[in-house]
Amino acid sequence: MEKKAQYFAPSALEEALKLLQKHQLTVIAGGTDLLVQNYEKLPALGSILDMSRIDALKGIEVGKEVSIYTLTTHAQLEAHPWIKEKLPFLAAAAGEVGSPQVRNRGTAGGNIVNASPAADLAPPLISLDARVFLQKGNEERIINLEDFFLGPGQSVLEKGELLVKVVFKPPPARAAGCYIKIGQRKAQAIAITSVAVLVEMAADGKEIADIRICLGSVGPVPIRARKTEALLQGASRANLPLKEACRILEAEIAPMDDIRGTAWYRQQVSKTIFRRALMQALAHGEVR
């Protein structure tokens, strides 16, 4: 006799982790991708673990490190006063996700766990050197967000394991970032390509002391452009090697053709938005 599908909605993290050890469950948070991804196979989802009632996994904490808990919605992230003031490029990325309805329901954790190469939050968070805290039973592990993704829809998340929070150190005062996304529409679009640039200027404001660049939707996972970073590290604001930086960036990404755009288009547009994001980040860093 076929088992009936069950629905669990625990209010404590410990209870959710125990349920995952006992049952084969489909985990949802905001649930905004559930119907889209499983429209023709909803019965195959089986039993559901709804995390939306677990208050311990909601909210943003700011101190020596910033913690964004997995059930924090995109709307909450976009509107958070500290994020808006100190990391407007992260707030901007949260504001690019779907529609107002999706942003009010969808979660930061869901955006990451879905492991889409086009996920809006991944590039800015990776540029912030974010780490993810994963928990399975009583065991916790911490990995760099950059290493979380394995391919489209694939991650290092193990069976019975939950993403609890994303953590990063606040960037220094002389740092500023920019996030740019290109889609087929002005709103409610999946990225054809996207880029986040975080730049820290030297004390004299003349040289780049540190730079981090991450691109989305130009490979099977979000791509950290480390060779491009190495070229620009220490570069003079007045004499940036932009042509060479774009050449290296083009070699670091691995775009493909799909229904939203060709690989060639992604290559050309990625170079353009990278230049724009770099210049905007440098301008913001100058006035802080």
C-alpha positions in Angstrom: 0.0 0.0 0.0 1.4 3.4 -1.0 2.2 5.7 1.8 0.3 9.0 2.1 2.3 12.1 1.7 2.7 14.1 4.9 3.1 17.8 5.7 5.4 18.9 8.5 5.7 22.5 9.7 7.9 22.5 12.8 8.5 25.7 14.8 12.0 24.7 16.1 15.2 23.9 14.1 15.9 20.9 16.3 12.6 19.4 15.4 13.1 20.0 11.7 16.5 18.3 11.8 15.0 15.3 13.6 12.3 15.0 11.0 14.9 15.0 8.2 16.6 12.1 9.9 13.4 10.0 10.0 11.7 10.8 6.8 12.3 11.4 3.1 11.2 15.0 2.8 11.1 17.8 0.2 12.2 21.0 2.1 10.6 24.3 1.3 11.1 27.8 2.8 9.2 30.4 0.9 8.1 27.8 -1.6 8.2 30.2 -4.6 10.0 27.8 -6.8 8.1 24.7 -5.8 5.3 24.8 -8.5 7.6 26.2 -11.2 10.2 23.4 -10.8 7.7 20.6 -10.3 4.6 21.6 -12.3 4.2 18.3 -14.0 5.3 16.1 -11.1 3.8 17.5 -8.0 2.6 14.1 -6.7 6.3 12.9 -6.9 7.3 15.5 -4.3 6.0 13.3 -1.5 6.1 14.5 2.0 6.9 18.2 2.7 8.9 19.9 5.4 7.9 23.6 5.6 10.5 25.6 7.4 8.5 28.9 7.4 7.5 28.7 11.1 11.1 28.4 12.5 11.7 31.9 13.9 15.3 31.1 14.9 16.1 31.0 11.2 14.7 34.5 10.4 16.4 37.9 10.5 19.7 39.7 10.1 22.3 40.2 12.8 25.0 42.9 12.5 28.1 42.9 14.6 31.7 41.9 14.0 30.2 39.7 11.4 26.9 39.9 9.5 24.6 36.9 9.7 21.7 36.6 7.2 19.5 33.7 8.4 18.1 31.3 5.8 14.5 32.4 6.2 15.1 36.1 5.7 13.0 37.2 2.8 14.4 39.2 -0.1 12.2 42.1 0.8 13.6 42.1 4.3 17.1 42.0 3.0 16.4 44.8 0.5 14.8 47.0 3.2 17.2 46.4 6.1 18.6 49.8 7.2 22.2 48.6 7.7 22.3 46.7 4.5 20.9 49.6 2.6 23.4 52.1 4.0 26.6 49.9 4.1 26.0 47.4 1.3 23.6 48.9 -1.1 24.8 46.6 -3.9 23.5 43.6 -1.8 20.2 45.4 -1.2 20.0 46.0 -5.0 20.6 42.4 -5.8 17.8 41.4 -3.4 15.5 43.9 -5.1 16.2 42.2 -8.5 14.7 38.9 -7.4 11.4 38.2 -9.2 8.3 40.3 -8.4 7.2 42.0 -5.1 5.2 38.9 -4.3 8.2 36.6 -4.7 10.5 39.0 -2.7 8.0 39.0 0.1 7.8 35.2 0.2 11.1 33.9 -1.2 14.1 33.5 1.1 17.8 34.2 0.9 18.4 30.6 1.8 16.2 29.3 -0.9 17.9 31.5 -3.5 21.2 29.9 -2.5 20.1 26.3 -2.0 18.4 26.2 -5.5 22.0 26.5 -6.8 21.0 28.4 -9.9 24.0 29.9 -11.8 21.7 33.0 -12.3 20.9 33.4 -8.6 20.9 37.1 -7.8 22.3 36.9 -4.3 25.2 34.7 -5.1 27.6 37.2 -6.9 27.4 40.0 -4.2 27.6 37.4 -1.3 30.6 35.7 -2.9 32.3 39.0 -3.5 31.8 39.6 0.3 33.7 36.2 1.0 30.5 34.9 2.6 30.4 31.5 4.3 27.4 29.2 4.8 26.6 27.4 8.0 25.1 23.9 7.3 23.6 21.7 9.9 22.7 18.0 10.0 21.5 16.6 13.3 23.9 17.9 15.9 26.7 18.4 13.4 27.6 21.7 11.8 30.0 22.5 9.0 31.0 25.8 7.5 32.1 26.3 3.9 32.8 29.2 1.7 29.8 30.1 -0.4 31.9 30.0 -3.5 32.5 26.3 -2.9 28.8 25.5 -2.2 27.8 25.3 -5.8 28.6 22.2 -7.9 26.5 22.8 -11.0 23.1 23.9 -12.1 20.7 22.8 -9.4 23.6 21.0 -7.6 25.3 21.8 -4.4 27.4 20.3 -1.6 24.2 20.1 0.6 23.8 16.6 1.9 20.7 14.6 2.5 19.2 15.7 5.9 21.3 18.9 6.0 19.9 22.4 6.2 21.4 25.8 5.4 21.1 27.8 8.6 22.7 31.1 7.8 25.1 33.1 5.6 27.9 35.0 7.3 30.5 37.5 6.2 32.6 40.3 7.7 31.5 43.9 7.0 33.8 45.4 4.4 36.1 48.3 5.5 34.9 51.9 5.2 36.9 52.6 2.0 35.1 49.7 0.2 32.2 50.0 -2.1 30.3 47.6 -4.3 28.1 47.5 -7.4 25.7 44.8 -8.7 24.5 44.9 -12.3 22.1 42.4 -13.9 21.1 42.0 -17.5 17.8 40.3 -18.3 15.3 40.2 -21.1 13.0 42.5 -19.2 13.4 45.3 -16.7 11.7 43.3 -14.0 10.8 39.7 -13.1 13.7 38.4 -15.3 16.2 35.6 -14.9 19.7 37.0 -15.4 21.3 36.6 -18.8 24.5 37.7 -17.1 25.2 39.6 -13.8 28.2 40.9 -12.0 29.1 42.1 -8.5 32.3 44.1 -7.9 33.6 45.0 -4.5 36.5 47.5 -4.4 38.5 48.7 -1.4 40.7 51.7 -2.0 44.0 52.5 -0.4 44.2 55.2 2.3 45.3 57.8 -0.3 42.4 56.9 -2.6 44.7 56.5 -5.5 45.1 52.7 -5.8 43.0 49.6 -5.5 43.9 47.9 -2.3 41.6 45.0 -2.8 39.0 43.9 -5.3 36.6 41.0 -5.7 34.6 40.2 -8.8 31.9 37.5 -9.2 29.7 36.9 -12.2 26.5 35.0 -12.5 24.8 33.1 -15.4 28.1 32.8 -17.4 29.0 29.2 -16.3 27.6 26.2 -14.5 28.2 28.0 -11.2 28.7 31.6 -10.1 32.3 32.5 -11.2 34.8 34.4 -9.1 37.1 36.2 -11.5 40.4 35.8 -9.6 42.8 36.4 -12.5 41.0 39.6 -13.3 41.2 40.6 -9.6 45.0 39.8 -9.5 45.5 42.2 -12.5 43.6 45.0 -10.9 45.0 44.6 -7.4 47.2 47.6 -6.7 46.3 49.3 -10.0 46.1 53.1 -10.1 42.7 54.6 -10.3 44.1 57.1 -12.9 45.5 54.3 -15.1 43.3 51.3 -14.9 44.3 48.4 -17.3 40.6 48.0 -18.4 41.3 46.5 -21.8 43.5 43.8 -20.4 41.1 43.2 -17.5 38.3 42.6 -20.0 40.4 40.2 -22.0 41.2 38.2 -18.9 37.6 38.3 -17.7 36.4 36.9 -21.0 38.8 34.0 -20.6 37.6 33.3 -17.1 33.9 32.9 -17.8 32.3 29.9 -19.5 28.9 31.1 -20.9 26.7 28.8 -23.0 23.8 29.3 -25.5 20.3 29.0 -24.1 16.8 30.4 -24.7 17.8 33.7 -23.0 21.0 34.5 -24.9 24.0 33.2 -26.8 27.4 32.5 -25.3 28.8 35.3 -27.6 26.3 37.8 -26.3 27.0 36.9 -22.7 30.7 37.3 -23.3 30.3 40.8 -24.8 27.7 42.0 -22.3 29.7 40.6 -19.3 32.7 42.8 -20.2 30.5 45.8 -20.6 28.7 45.5 -17.2 32.0 44.6 -15.5 33.5 47.9 -16.6 30.3 49.8 -15.5 30.2 48.0 -12.2 33.9 48.7 -11.6 33.6 52.4 -12.4 30.5 52.8 -10.2 32.2 51.0 -7.3 35.2 53.2 -7.6 33.0 56.3 -7.7 31.1 55.2 -4.6 34.4 54.4 -2.8 35.7 57.9 -3.5 32.9 59.7 -1.7 32.6 57.5 1.4 
